[in-house]
Amino acid sequence: MSPTRRQLPPRPETAERRRDILRAALEIFGSKGYNNGPLAEIAEQVGMTHAGILHHFGSKDRLLVEVLRYRDESDVEGIEGQHIPDGTELFRHLIRTAFANEQRPGIVQAYAVLSAESVTDGNPGREYFEERYQVLRGEVAAAFRVMCAEQGVEDPETLDHAAASILAVMDGMQVQWLLDPSNVTLAKTSAFAIEAIAAQVLDPRSAPFTAAPDSPA
């Protein structure tokens, strides 16, 4: 029986070529969407053929998944261990990400477009975004549990609601900012919302705008 051949990492020039393709695809998918962003246009932007793109990624569906992963890598650049931190530091990381996003509207636009498209039937990015949101909700809820350990807040449902709310605020603010950057401040508004949600979790108060289930609207 022959020994298993160890897979070698791609040569530096091949890895850089792949990054060129990912950057071009991120731009084109972000401006035109996945369905309307042709591989031929991506190939032209990087000086390749349609077949050349397929040689590196196999299919347009696979390219989309790799583009999404490439976008994710930008969120953890400069973080020790290249992973999202825990506890209070996670919320600081989210706020830093919002400030960083103001300087990279192309990446923000791509994320907004591709995440919205993922809810459509048969979209190859759906599984990615379903898993992404599930993982992020879990990480934010876990960070809340660390913060709340000394506060006596033990309601898992509250922490789950807070985690989903923070992600919704961040993504929703990105859309508003992309549509009206002159009147919407992405970073400061996102920071305000994150801090307000965290404050409500750490120091629960009455919610005057939430009617009880059996009360008239």
C-alpha positions as CSV (number, residue, x, y, z in Angstrom):
1,M,0.0,0.0,0.0
2,S,1.5,3.3,-1.0
3,P,1.9,6.0,1.6
4,T,-0.6,8.9,1.6
5,R,0.8,11.8,-0.3
6,R,1.0,14.9,1.9
7,Q,-0.8,17.9,0.3
8,L,1.6,20.7,-0.1
9,P,0.6,24.3,0.3
10,P,0.1,26.3,-2.9
11,R,3.1,28.1,-4.3
12,P,3.3,31.8,-3.3
13,E,2.4,33.0,-6.8
14,T,-0.6,30.6,-6.9
15,A,-1.8,31.8,-3.5
16,E,-1.4,35.5,-4.6
17,R,-3.3,34.8,-7.9
18,R,-6.2,33.3,-5.9
19,R,-6.3,36.4,-3.7
20,D,-6.4,38.6,-6.8
21,I,-9.4,36.6,-8.0
22,L,-11.1,36.7,-4.5
23,R,-10.6,40.5,-4.4
24,A,-12.1,41.0,-7.8
25,A,-15.0,38.6,-7.1
26,L,-15.7,40.4,-3.8
27,E,-16.0,43.7,-5.7
28,I,-18.1,42.4,-8.5
29,F,-20.4,40.3,-6.4
30,G,-20.8,43.2,-4.1
31,S,-21.8,45.6,-6.8
32,K,-23.9,43.3,-9.0
33,G,-24.8,40.4,-6.7
34,Y,-24.0,36.7,-7.1
35,N,-26.4,35.9,-9.9
36,N,-25.6,39.0,-12.0
37,G,-21.9,39.0,-11.4
38,P,-20.4,37.0,-14.3
39,L,-17.3,35.0,-14.0
40,A,-16.1,36.5,-17.3
41,E,-16.0,40.0,-15.8
42,I,-14.1,38.7,-12.8
43,A,-11.6,37.0,-15.2
44,E,-11.2,40.1,-17.3
45,Q,-10.4,42.2,-14.2
46,V,-7.6,39.9,-13.2
47,G,-6.3,39.3,-16.7
48,M,-7.4,35.7,-16.9
49,T,-9.9,33.5,-18.8
50,H,-13.2,32.1,-17.6
51,A,-11.5,28.7,-17.6
52,G,-8.6,30.1,-15.6
53,I,-11.0,31.1,-12.8
54,L,-12.6,27.6,-12.8
55,H,-9.1,26.1,-12.6
56,H,-8.5,27.8,-9.3
57,F,-12.0,27.4,-7.8
58,G,-13.8,24.7,-9.7
59,S,-17.2,26.5,-9.9
60,K,-18.9,29.8,-9.4
61,D,-20.6,28.4,-6.3
62,R,-17.3,27.4,-4.8
63,L,-15.9,30.8,-5.6
64,L,-18.7,32.5,-3.7
65,V,-18.0,30.4,-0.6
66,E,-14.3,31.3,-0.8
67,V,-15.2,35.0,-1.2
68,L,-17.2,34.9,1.9
69,R,-14.4,33.2,3.9
70,Y,-12.0,35.8,2.5
71,R,-14.3,38.5,3.8
72,D,-14.4,36.9,7.2
73,E,-10.6,36.9,7.4
74,S,-10.6,40.7,7.2
75,D,-12.6,40.8,10.4
76,V,-9.9,39.1,12.5
77,E,-6.8,40.7,11.0
78,G,-4.6,41.9,13.7
79,I,-6.3,39.8,16.4
80,E,-4.1,37.5,18.4
81,G,-4.8,33.9,17.4
82,Q,-6.9,35.1,14.5
83,H,-10.2,34.4,16.2
84,I,-13.0,36.4,17.8
85,P,-12.3,37.1,21.5
86,D,-14.6,36.4,24.5
87,G,-16.3,38.3,27.3
88,T,-16.1,42.1,27.3
89,E,-13.4,42.1,24.7
90,L,-15.8,40.6,22.1
91,F,-18.0,43.6,22.3
92,R,-15.0,45.9,22.0
93,H,-14.0,43.9,18.9
94,L,-17.5,44.4,17.4
95,I,-17.3,48.1,17.9
96,R,-13.8,48.2,16.4
97,T,-15.1,46.2,13.5
98,A,-17.8,48.9,12.9
99,F,-15.2,51.6,12.9
100,A,-13.0,49.6,10.5
101,N,-16.0,49.0,8.2
102,E,-16.4,52.7,7.7
103,Q,-13.0,52.6,5.9
104,R,-14.0,49.6,3.6
105,P,-17.4,50.3,2.1
106,G,-16.8,47.8,-0.7
107,I,-16.5,44.9,1.7
108,V,-19.5,46.1,3.7
109,Q,-21.5,46.4,0.4
110,A,-20.5,42.9,-0.6
111,Y,-21.6,41.4,2.7
112,A,-24.9,43.3,2.7
113,V,-25.7,42.2,-0.9
114,L,-24.6,38.5,-0.5
115,S,-26.3,38.0,2.9
116,A,-29.6,39.4,1.5
117,E,-29.3,37.2,-1.6
118,S,-28.7,34.1,0.6
119,V,-32.3,33.9,1.7
120,T,-33.4,33.2,-1.9
121,D,-34.1,29.6,-3.1
122,G,-31.1,27.7,-4.2
123,N,-28.5,30.3,-3.3
124,P,-25.2,28.6,-2.7
125,G,-24.4,31.1,0.1
126,R,-27.4,30.2,2.3
127,E,-25.7,27.4,4.2
128,Y,-22.7,29.7,4.9
129,F,-24.8,32.5,6.3
130,E,-27.0,30.1,8.3
131,E,-23.9,28.7,10.0
132,R,-22.3,32.1,10.4
133,Y,-25.3,33.6,12.2
134,Q,-25.7,30.5,14.4
135,V,-22.0,30.6,15.4
136,L,-22.0,34.4,16.0
137,R,-25.2,34.2,18.1
138,G,-23.6,31.5,20.2
139,E,-20.3,33.5,20.6
140,V,-22.1,36.7,21.6
141,A,-24.4,34.9,24.0
142,A,-21.3,33.2,25.5
143,A,-19.6,36.6,25.9
144,F,-22.8,37.8,27.7
145,R,-22.6,34.8,30.0
146,V,-19.0,35.7,31.0
147,M,-20.0,39.3,31.6
148,C,-23.1,38.4,33.6
149,A,-21.5,35.8,35.8
150,E,-21.2,38.3,38.6
151,Q,-24.4,40.1,37.9
152,G,-26.9,37.3,38.6
153,V,-28.3,37.3,35.1
154,E,-29.0,33.7,34.2
155,D,-31.9,33.8,31.8
156,P,-30.7,32.1,28.7
157,E,-33.6,33.4,26.6
158,T,-32.6,37.0,27.5
159,L,-29.0,36.4,26.4
160,D,-30.1,34.7,23.2
161,H,-32.4,37.7,22.4
162,A,-29.6,40.1,23.1
163,A,-27.1,38.2,20.9
164,A,-29.5,38.2,18.0
165,S,-30.4,41.8,18.5
166,I,-26.7,43.0,18.4
167,L,-26.1,41.2,15.1
168,A,-29.3,42.6,13.7
169,V,-28.3,46.1,14.7
170,M,-24.9,45.8,13.2
171,D,-26.1,44.4,9.8
172,G,-29.1,46.8,9.7
173,M,-26.9,49.8,10.4
174,Q,-24.6,48.8,7.5
175,V,-27.6,48.9,5.1
176,Q,-28.7,52.3,6.3
177,W,-25.1,53.6,6.1
178,L,-24.6,52.3,2.6
179,L,-27.9,54.0,1.5
180,D,-27.3,57.3,3.2
181,P,-23.7,57.7,4.4
182,S,-24.0,61.5,4.7
183,N,-26.7,61.2,7.4
184,V,-25.9,57.9,9.1
185,T,-22.7,57.3,11.1
186,L,-22.0,53.6,11.0
187,A,-19.5,53.2,13.8
188,K,-20.8,55.5,16.5
189,T,-24.4,54.4,15.9
190,S,-23.5,50.8,16.0
191,A,-21.5,51.4,19.2
192,F,-24.4,53.2,20.8
193,A,-26.8,50.3,20.1
194,I,-24.3,47.6,21.3
195,E,-23.7,49.4,24.5
196,A,-27.4,50.0,25.1
197,I,-28.2,46.3,24.6
198,A,-25.4,45.3,26.8
199,A,-26.5,47.7,29.5
200,Q,-30.0,46.3,29.4
201,V,-28.7,42.8,29.9
202,L,-26.4,43.7,32.7
203,D,-28.9,45.9,34.5
204,P,-32.4,44.8,33.5
205,R,-35.0,47.5,33.6
206,S,-38.7,47.7,32.6
207,A,-39.5,47.7,28.9
208,P,-42.2,50.2,28.5
209,F,-42.6,49.7,24.8
210,T,-43.2,46.0,25.0
211,A,-46.8,45.0,25.5
212,A,-47.6,41.8,27.3
213,P,-48.8,39.0,25.0
214,D,-52.4,39.3,26.3
215,S,-52.5,43.1,26.2
216,P,-53.9,45.1,23.3
217,A,-51.3,46.7,20.9
